Amino acid sequence: MKNIDIVKIICRELGKPESLITYVTDRKGHDMRYAIDPTKIHNELGWLPETKFVDGIKKTIQWYLDNKEWWETIISGEYQNYYEKMYSNR
């Protein structure tokens, strides 16, 4: 799946227009897509993914929408204050 296809899924799930997508020049050596081949793990362990990518990304988006208090503290900087308090003297 191409990165742009994933971005379009995210826009659609959030009810946002694709016009929000900003195109940038690819970095040299930048992967055009990311994919796994589960053949080896399937052959050796019998494992196969249980969730299709599109279903998983939709569930992930919903989790973030349902758990705003978790990520809002990260982007607000509050998490950094907690981190400094807990780990600065180590």
LUMNU-279367 format. One record per residue (C-alpha): residue number from 0; x, y, z; residue in three letters. Coordinates in steps of 0.02 Angstrom, whole numbers, plus 50000, padded with zeros to 5 digits. Each point is the difference from the previous one (the first is absolute). Layout:
N
nr x y z rest
NUM X Y Z ALA
...
END
This chain:
90
nr x y z rest
0 50000 50000 50000 MET
1 50069 50170 49954 LYS
2 50020 50136 50132 ASN
3 49877 50112 49907 ILE
4 49868 49863 50009 ASP
5 50021 49992 50188 ILE
6 49986 50190 50015 VAL
7 49840 49996 49897 LYS
8 49926 49867 50115 ILE
9 50042 50109 50151 ILE
10 49920 50153 49921 CYS
11 49844 49901 49957 ARG
12 49985 49927 50175 GLU
13 50019 50172 50079 LEU
14 49877 50078 49878 GLY
15 50135 50117 49934 LYS
16 50024 50050 49818 PRO
17 50148 49934 49902 GLU
18 50039 50181 49959 SER
19 50086 50006 50171 LEU
20 50135 49885 49934 ILE
21 50164 50090 49969 THR
22 50114 49919 49873 TYR
23 50187 50013 50029 VAL
24 50151 49944 49900 THR
25 50056 49826 50051 ASP
26 50165 49988 50090 ARG
27 50136 49905 49908 LYS
28 49991 49818 50050 GLY
29 49827 50025 50077 HIS
30 49888 49848 49988 ASP
31 49849 50024 49889 MET
32 49904 49872 50102 ARG
33 50022 49887 50150 TYR
34 49945 49819 50000 ALA
35 50033 49839 50091 ILE
36 50006 49826 49928 ASP
37 49933 49881 50133 PRO
38 50054 49845 49900 THR
39 50143 49950 50115 LYS
40 49905 50021 50163 ILE
41 49851 49910 49923 HIS
42 50105 49855 49938 ASN
43 50099 49982 50161 GLU
44 49870 50043 50132 LEU
45 49834 49992 49910 GLY
46 49966 50183 50038 TRP
47 49895 50111 49887 LEU
48 49937 50176 50035 PRO
49 49826 49998 50076 GLU
50 49955 50178 49951 THR
51 49999 50074 49826 LYS
52 50098 50163 49989 PHE
53 49849 50108 49959 VAL
54 49902 49930 50148 ASP
55 50150 50023 50115 GLY
56 50031 50181 49949 ILE
57 49816 50040 50027 LYS
58 50008 49922 50175 LYS
59 50160 50096 50037 THR
60 49922 50166 49946 ILE
61 49847 49964 50108 GLN
62 50112 49960 50149 TRP
63 50086 50169 49985 TYR
64 49832 50088 49984 LEU
65 49936 49908 50154 ASP
66 50158 50034 50102 ASN
67 50036 50184 49969 LYS
68 50050 50027 50182 GLU
69 50146 49881 49973 TRP
70 50076 50090 49850 TRP
71 49948 50177 50042 GLU
72 50118 49999 50150 THR
73 50141 49949 49884 ILE
74 49975 50140 49874 ILE
75 49963 50130 50134 SER
76 50171 49975 50080 GLY
77 49925 49939 50164 GLU
78 50078 49830 49970 TYR
79 50172 50079 49985 GLN
80 49977 50079 50172 ASN
81 49953 49830 50072 TYR
82 50148 49918 49914 TYR
83 50121 50130 50069 GLU
84 49928 49981 50175 LYS
85 50010 49811 49999 MET
86 50163 49970 49907 TYR
87 50111 50154 50012 SER
88 50096 49936 50152 ASN
89 50046 49830 49928 ARG
END
